[in-house]
Amino acid sequence: MDRIYMDNAATTPLEEKALEAMMPFLKENYGNPSSAHTFGREVRKAVEETREKMAFLLGAKPEEIYFTSGGTEADNMAIVGAARALQDRGNHIITTSVEHHAVLDTCLALQEEGFEVTVLPVDQHGMVDPDDVRDALQDNTILISVMHANNEVGTIQPVEEIGRAARESNVLFHIDAVQAVGNLPVNVETLNVDLLALSAHKFYGPKGVGLLYVREGTKVNRLTHGGGQEKGMRAGTENIPGIIGMGKAMELAYSQLEENTRRMESLRDRLIQGCLEMEEAKLNGHPTRRLPGNVNVSFEYIEGEALLLSLDFKGIAASSGSACSSGSMNPSHVLMATGMSEQTARGAIRFSLGRHNTVEEIDYTLQAVKESVDKLRSMSSLYQGKGER
Ligand SMILES: *Cc1c(COP(=O)(O)O)cnc(C)c1O
């Protein structure tokens, strides 16, 4: 069997049709869209068509879309830009303990500068309680930032309700929708969001490009200085092939959303069920409110990292619940935030399925996981000693 890719939350392969759409802009259409001549104007036209298309898919207006270098930049622009623009009104920001580092570390950097940051807890499924958001609101709150869907455990947050709470209290609401866009319907009106970040390479578009939606009338300070691109909000010549490819990828994702969701959910549930049939395995994240492709399971008595390497040896690409920082393995902040033990967090492995995965791959993976888990446990002193505790 060919190698099996189940790490689509880290990145996805580029869709052929997106690549085809990009090609002319890597070759003959090389004009700078800021130039007034025909070379430039043709490229400008293609960029603006993409902006209109993506705005439409998000329920937004083209003027509310700012192209960026990806999700991380869009999150930074939203949070830092809004915080700076509103600092005479207040300095309190609310976020959650399960955010991506692009949000969490940005908020913590603002805290170093004197902003007050409330990091809300989550329940055992990784869910934020909208009442906790309401309770955390203060007179000086200027921004709430909550992710739409979690990249590690797949939990889909009640963003619509949190958006209502934000709107009622006149506080800006930012969502990191990087994992949601292309996998779930995302509409800035139904979700009541003011700021939204997305990234092309998570929905089969190219790497290094994304966008920030900024609701009309929302004040956000620019972070980069230079040319007047993106209405002065994001200086620097645009990543034209990237923008074109992103637009095509998003269009494809939403034209096949229902069909892809159904297929992926069925593969996901087959993999989850097979994993949970194994001894001392536990599902992480929410049992039902989860991304269509997310499987995150902890196997007691083993290290997820060891399982990852064992599966890689068998040709299967997954991800573990640990992050390597300064040479040692730390259990993920998301898993720890759900209240599990460090040992269970260390035993976690994430399979993020994509539209190319098949039933045969799921069954092969289940067999491989079983073999690897049995082998690792046979070498684990924790497992050997468990009867004696
Ligand atoms: C991947 C990811 C990001 C970062 O996006 P980049 O385009 O890689 O910078 C941010 N948030 C979430 C939830 C992600 O999954």
The ligand as a MOL file (V3000), in Angstrom:
LIG
                    3D

  0  0  0     0  0            999 V3000
M  V30 BEGIN CTAB
M  V30 COUNTS 15 15 0 0 0
M  V30 BEGIN ATOM
M  V30 1 C -2.7330 25.8970 11.1720 0
M  V30 2 C -3.4350 26.7720 12.1350 0
M  V30 3 C -3.0650 28.1170 12.3120 0
M  V30 4 C -1.8840 28.7150 11.6080 0
M  V30 5 O -2.1080 28.9220 10.2350 0
M  V30 6 P -0.8530 29.1540 9.2720 0
M  V30 7 O -1.4580 29.5140 7.9560 0
M  V30 8 O -0.1020 27.8620 9.2360 0
M  V30 9 O -0.0540 30.2710 9.8420 0
M  V30 10 C -3.7930 28.8890 13.1910 0
M  V30 11 N -4.8390 28.3810 13.8670 0
M  V30 12 C -5.2380 27.0990 13.7220 0
M  V30 13 C -6.4120 26.5990 14.4740 0
M  V30 14 C -4.5430 26.2450 12.8530 0
M  V30 15 O -4.9330 24.9860 12.7270 0
M  V30 END ATOM
M  V30 BEGIN BOND
M  V30 1 1 1 2
M  V30 2 1 2 3
M  V30 3 2 2 14
M  V30 4 1 3 4
M  V30 5 2 3 10
M  V30 6 1 4 5
M  V30 7 1 5 6
M  V30 8 2 6 7
M  V30 9 1 6 8
M  V30 10 1 6 9
M  V30 11 1 10 11
M  V30 12 2 11 12
M  V30 13 1 12 13
M  V30 14 1 12 14
M  V30 15 1 14 15
M  V30 END BOND
M  V30 END CTAB
M  END
